[in-house]
Amino acid sequence: MISKLKNLTIINKFGYFFIVLFVLANHLSTSLMWVSIISMIILAAYKFFRYKEDIVPPEPIIVKGMAVFIFCMVISSAFSNDQVKSLNVAFDFFEVMLPFFLPFLFVKTRRQLIIVILALGLAVSIPSVHAIYQGIHGNFRAGSFFSNPMFLGGLLSISIPFYYVLALEKDYLCNNKVRLFCGAVAALAAIALVYNGTRGVWVAVVVVLVLHLLSVFFRNPKLGIVLTIIFCVLSGMLWQTSTIQNRIKSITSIKNKSNMERFLIWESSIKMAKDYPITGVGLGNFNKFEMERYISPKSKGPKSHVHAHNNLLHFLAETGIIGFGGFIIMYYSIFRAFMMRQRHTIMKAGLLVTLSFLIYGMTEFNFGHREVMRIYWFILGLAFCLQKNNSMFGEDQLK
């Protein structure tokens, strides 16, 4: 019995080590990221067969929603004219969801949870500092180590709400030092976002921060007033910069080239959905079909587009009503799970992260940003893991 318990402790420690390695390496080293994920899959399989009782069951309603989504992707892929390609894309969606389960398997204490949050904050801060450096040296579309500035924007869209809420809200999870660190991560990410210049992320972050500010007003009007003053002063300072001012004005401009191209892409997506309403043109086939049949003659941008620059329209075009419905069901399950659970700080952060992700997804197919999606699902796992751990062994062990 003692030997079995000792082996379980060793497995959990190794799993926890690989979780920390995963969050540090996800968008910095692909090789180390895959080493950590494969190692955790092996440990999880061994743990499932030998120590099943130690596994914290993940949130069932979310797991069901994820399963429905993947099932819909597979069904749609079966009717694709390139089934292998479509199934590969469906597998990619499944692969980026795996980090959701990691905290339930290997994060067991409050200390471990906080260290993981700190490690993730460090991993976010490195590209943030790099993007700030690029911005200071004249690159207003700073992308840091990412191949596209929108990928960095996607990471910042989920990181800023997460660390901002952890820094601002008081509960037993984070002490003052941890909250100060979270505030520093959020501040660096916010500055990096200014230099990143991704307008969709600007809108998403502003919207979720305003929503959080409204909730603060109901609970603490004085703090709400202070935060409002700070936001107004910072906004006024940014507005004095002509580059930022022009970028903000372009968000609603119908003459802006990028905006016009998006409208034309959305028009093409709707036409695809009308012609292939049930199963779509097939996962991964948006580029091929648009280039051959649907690209607008008014388009002055690239001769073809990889995606629809909108999550909903992309799934509607590539997977039809079946895949579109699966996407809606999955996010309905996520929001329902948030509404059913207690309002821990990390749960509030997870909810705002999801809202920010979806708002940004109105102008970008960010569901296809694999590095970002791994972190998104991992954050959701952290939030619901804390909730589950509380119900299993009480808050005392997490203190």
C-alpha positions in Angstrom: 0.0 0.0 0.0 2.8 2.4 0.9 4.7 1.5 -2.3 1.6 2.1 -4.4 1.1 5.5 -2.7 4.7 6.4 -3.3 4.5 5.5 -7.0 1.4 7.6 -7.3 3.2 10.6 -5.7 6.1 10.2 -8.2 3.7 10.0 -11.1 1.9 13.2 -10.0 5.1 15.0 -9.5 6.3 14.1 -13.0 3.0 15.1 -14.4 3.1 18.4 -12.6 6.6 19.0 -13.9 5.5 18.4 -17.5 2.6 20.8 -17.0 5.0 23.5 -16.0 7.2 22.6 -19.0 4.1 22.7 -21.3 3.0 26.2 -20.3 6.6 27.5 -20.6 7.2 25.9 -24.0 3.9 26.1 -25.8 4.6 29.1 -27.9 8.4 29.2 -27.3 9.6 25.7 -28.3 7.5 23.3 -30.3 9.8 20.4 -29.5 9.6 20.8 -25.8 5.9 21.4 -26.0 5.4 18.0 -27.7 7.8 16.3 -25.3 5.6 17.5 -22.4 2.3 16.6 -24.0 3.4 13.1 -25.1 4.9 12.5 -21.6 1.7 13.5 -19.9 -0.4 11.3 -22.2 1.7 8.3 -21.2 1.5 9.2 -17.5 -2.2 9.8 -17.8 -2.8 6.4 -19.5 -0.8 4.6 -16.8 -2.6 6.5 -14.0 -6.0 5.7 -15.5 -5.3 2.0 -15.4 -3.4 1.9 -12.0 -4.7 4.8 -10.0 -8.1 5.7 -11.4 -9.4 6.8 -8.0 -6.9 9.7 -7.9 -8.1 11.3 -11.1 -10.4 14.3 -10.6 -13.3 13.9 -13.1 -13.4 16.9 -15.5 -16.5 19.1 -15.8 -19.0 16.6 -17.4 -21.1 19.1 -19.3 -18.0 20.6 -21.0 -16.7 17.2 -21.9 -20.0 16.3 -23.4 -20.0 19.6 -25.4 -16.4 18.9 -26.6 -17.4 15.4 -27.6 -20.4 16.6 -29.6 -18.2 19.2 -31.4 -15.5 16.6 -32.4 -18.3 14.2 -33.5 -19.8 16.8 -35.7 -16.4 17.6 -37.2 -15.9 13.9 -38.0 -19.4 13.6 -39.5 -18.8 16.7 -41.7 -15.3 15.3 -42.7 -16.9 12.1 -43.9 -18.6 14.0 -46.7 -15.6 16.1 -47.6 -14.1 15.8 -51.1 -10.7 15.4 -49.3 -11.6 13.3 -46.3 -8.0 12.7 -45.1 -7.3 16.5 -45.0 -10.5 17.2 -43.2 -10.0 14.5 -40.7 -6.5 15.8 -40.0 -8.0 19.2 -39.3 -10.6 17.6 -37.0 -7.7 15.8 -35.2 -5.9 19.1 -34.8 -9.0 20.5 -33.0 -9.0 17.5 -30.7 -5.3 17.8 -30.0 -5.5 21.5 -28.9 -8.3 20.5 -26.5 -6.2 18.0 -24.6 -4.6 20.7 -22.2 -8.1 21.1 -20.7 -7.7 17.8 -19.0 -4.2 18.2 -17.6 -5.0 20.2 -14.4 -7.5 17.5 -13.4 -4.9 14.9 -13.7 -1.8 16.4 -12.1 -2.6 19.7 -10.3 -3.4 18.7 -6.7 -2.7 21.7 -4.4 -3.1 25.4 -4.2 0.7 25.9 -4.3 0.9 23.8 -7.5 -1.9 25.8 -9.1 -0.2 29.1 -8.2 3.1 28.0 -9.6 1.4 27.0 -12.9 -0.3 30.4 -13.0 3.1 32.1 -12.4 4.8 29.9 -15.1 2.1 30.7 -17.6 2.5 34.4 -16.7 6.2 34.2 -17.4 5.5 32.5 -20.7 3.2 35.3 -21.7 5.5 38.1 -20.5 8.5 36.9 -22.7 6.7 37.6 -26.0 5.1 40.7 -24.5 8.4 42.2 -23.6 9.8 41.3 -27.1 6.7 42.9 -28.8 7.2 46.0 -26.7 10.8 46.1 -27.8 9.7 45.7 -31.5 7.1 48.5 -31.0 9.6 50.9 -29.5 11.8 50.4 -32.5 9.0 51.3 -34.9 7.1 48.1 -35.6 3.5 48.9 -34.9 2.3 45.4 -35.9 4.6 43.7 -33.5 4.3 39.9 -33.5 7.2 38.9 -31.3 8.2 35.3 -32.0 4.9 34.5 -33.8 4.7 34.3 -37.6 1.6 36.5 -37.7 0.9 39.5 -35.3 -2.7 38.1 -35.0 -1.4 35.0 -33.3 0.3 37.2 -30.6 -2.9 39.2 -30.5 -4.9 36.0 -29.8 -2.6 35.1 -26.9 -2.9 38.6 -25.5 -6.7 38.5 -25.9 -7.0 35.7 -23.4 -4.0 36.6 -21.2 -5.0 40.2 -20.3 -8.5 39.4 -18.9 -7.1 36.4 -17.1 -4.3 38.1 -15.2 -6.2 41.4 -14.8 -8.9 39.7 -12.9 -6.5 37.6 -10.8 -4.7 40.8 -9.9 -7.8 42.8 -9.1 -10.0 40.4 -7.3 -9.3 39.3 -3.7 -9.9 35.7 -2.6 -8.0 32.9 -0.9 -6.3 31.7 -4.1 -3.8 34.4 -4.6 -1.9 36.4 -1.9 -0.7 40.0 -2.5 2.6 39.0 -4.0 1.0 36.7 -6.6 -1.6 39.4 -7.3 1.2 41.9 -7.9 2.9 39.5 -10.3 -0.4 39.0 -12.2 -0.9 42.7 -12.4 2.6 43.1 -13.9 1.8 40.3 -16.5 -1.5 42.0 -17.4 0.3 45.4 -17.7 3.1 44.1 -19.9 0.5 42.3 -22.1 -1.6 45.4 -22.4 1.4 47.5 -23.5 2.4 44.8 -26.0 -1.2 44.8 -27.3 -0.9 48.5 -28.1 2.2 47.8 -30.2 0.6 44.7 -31.7 -2.1 46.7 -33.3 -4.7 43.9 -33.8 -7.9 45.9 -33.8 -10.2 42.9 -33.1 -8.3 42.1 -29.9 -8.5 45.8 -28.9 -12.3 45.6 -29.2 -12.5 42.3 -27.4 -10.3 43.3 -24.4 -12.0 46.7 -24.0 -15.5 45.1 -24.0 -14.6 42.4 -21.4 -12.8 45.0 -19.2 -15.9 47.3 -19.4 -18.1 44.3 -18.4 -15.9 43.5 -15.5 -15.9 47.2 -14.5 -19.7 47.2 -14.4 -19.6 44.2 -12.1 -17.1 46.0 -9.8 -19.4 49.0 -9.6 -22.2 46.8 -8.2 -19.8 45.3 -5.5 -17.5 48.2 -4.8 -18.6 51.6 -6.2 -15.5 53.4 -4.9 -13.1 51.0 -6.6 -15.2 51.2 -9.8 -14.8 55.0 -9.8 -11.0 54.7 -9.4 -10.7 52.1 -12.2 -12.9 54.3 -14.5 -10.7 57.3 -13.9 -7.5 55.2 -14.6 -9.0 53.8 -17.8 -10.1 57.2 -19.0 -6.7 58.8 -18.3 -4.9 55.9 -20.1 -7.3 56.0 -23.0 -6.8 59.8 -23.3 -3.1 59.4 -23.4 -3.3 56.7 -26.1 -5.7 58.9 -28.1 -3.0 61.6 -28.4 -0.9 59.3 -30.6 -1.9 59.8 -34.2 -1.0 56.2 -35.2 -3.2 54.7 -32.6 -6.0 57.3 -33.2 -6.0 56.4 -37.0 -6.0 52.7 -36.2 -9.0 53.1 -33.8 -10.9 55.2 -36.4 -10.3 52.5 -39.0 -12.3 49.9 -36.9 -15.6 51.3 -38.2 -14.4 52.7 -41.5 -16.1 51.0 -44.5 -13.4 52.4 -46.8 -10.6 50.6 -44.9 -9.1 48.0 -47.2 -8.8 45.3 -44.5 -12.5 45.9 -43.5 -13.7 45.7 -47.1 -11.7 42.4 -47.7 -13.4 40.9 -44.6 -16.8 41.9 -45.8 -16.1 40.2 -49.2 -14.7 37.1 -47.4 -17.8 36.9 -45.3 -19.9 37.2 -48.4 -18.0 34.3 -50.0 -18.5 32.2 -46.8 -22.2 32.7 -46.8 -22.4 31.7 -50.5 -20.4 28.5 -49.6 -22.9 27.8 -46.8 -25.8 28.2 -49.1 -24.4 25.8 -51.7 -23.3 23.2 -49.1 -25.7 23.8 -46.2 -25.5 20.4 -44.4 -21.9 19.4 -44.2 -20.1 22.4 -45.8 -17.2 22.3 -48.2 -15.1 20.2 -45.8 -12.6 21.1 -43.1 -9.5 22.7 -44.5 -11.1 23.3 -47.9 -12.1 27.0 -47.5 -9.0 28.2 -49.4 -9.5 25.8 -52.3 -13.2 26.5 -52.8 -12.9 30.2 -52.5 -10.0 30.4 -55.0 -11.9 28.2 -57.5 -15.5 29.4 -57.2 -16.2 32.0 -54.6 -13.6 34.7 -54.4 -15.2 38.1 -55.1 -14.2 40.0 -58.3 -14.1 43.1 -56.1 -11.4 41.6 -53.9 -8.1 43.5 -54.1 -6.3 41.5 -51.4 -4.7 38.0 -51.8 -6.0 35.8 -54.6 -7.3 33.4 -52.0 -7.9 33.3 -48.2 -7.1 30.5 -45.8 -10.1 31.1 -43.6 -13.2 33.2 -43.2 -11.9 35.7 -40.5 -14.9 34.7 -38.4 -15.3 31.6 -36.3 -19.1 31.1 -36.9 -18.9 31.8 -40.7 -15.8 29.6 -41.1 -17.5 26.6 -39.5 -20.7 27.3 -41.4 -18.8 27.3 -44.7 -16.5 24.4 -44.0 -18.8 22.1 -41.9 -22.3 23.3 -42.7 -25.1 23.2 -40.2 -23.7 20.1 -38.6 -20.4 21.6 -37.6 -21.9 25.0 -36.9 -24.3 23.4 -34.5 -21.5 21.4 -32.8 -19.6 24.7 -32.2 -22.7 26.4 -30.7 -23.5 23.4 -28.5 -19.9 23.3 -27.2 -19.9 26.9 -26.2 -23.4 26.6 -24.7 -22.1 23.9 -22.5 -19.1 26.0 -21.4 -21.3 29.0 -20.5 -23.7 26.8 -18.7 -20.9 25.2 -16.7 -19.8 28.7 -15.7 -23.3 29.7 -14.6 -23.6 26.5 -12.5 -20.5 26.9 -10.5 -19.4 29.1 -7.6 -17.9 32.5 -8.4 -14.2 32.0 -7.6 -11.9 34.6 -8.9 -10.4 32.2 -11.4 -13.9 31.2 -12.6 -14.6 34.9 -13.3 -11.3 35.1 -15.1 -12.1 32.0 -17.2 -15.5 33.5 -18.1 -14.0 36.8 -19.3 -11.3 34.9 -21.2 -14.0 33.0 -23.1 -15.9 36.1 -23.9 -12.8 37.9 -25.1 -11.9 34.9 -27.3 -15.4 34.8 -28.9 -15.5 38.5 -29.5 -12.1 38.5 -31.2 -13.5 35.5 -33.1 -16.0 37.7 -34.8 -13.2 39.2 -37.0 -10.7 36.4 -37.0 -10.7 32.6 -37.2 -8.9 32.4 -33.8 -10.2 28.9 -33.2 -7.5 27.9 -35.7 -4.6 29.5 -33.8 -3.2 26.2 -32.3 -0.7 27.7 -29.8 -3.4 30.1 -28.5 -6.1 27.5 -28.3 -3.9 25.1 -26.2 -3.5 27.9 -23.6 -7.2 28.8 -23.8 -8.3 25.2 -23.1 -5.7 24.9 -20.4 -7.0 28.1 -18.6 -10.5 26.6 -18.7 -9.1 23.4 -17.2 -7.4 25.4 -14.4 -10.6 27.2 -13.5 -12.8 24.1 -13.3 -10.0 22.1 -11.7 -10.0 24.5 -8.7 -13.8 24.1 -8.4 -13.6 20.4 -8.5 -10.7 20.2 -6.0 -12.7 22.4 -3.5 -15.6 19.9 -3.7 -13.3 17.0 -3.2 -11.1 17.9 -0.2 -12.2 21.4 0.8 -10.6 24.7 0.7 -8.2 24.0 3.5 -5.9 22.0 1.4 -5.8 24.8 -1.2 -4.9 27.4 1.4 
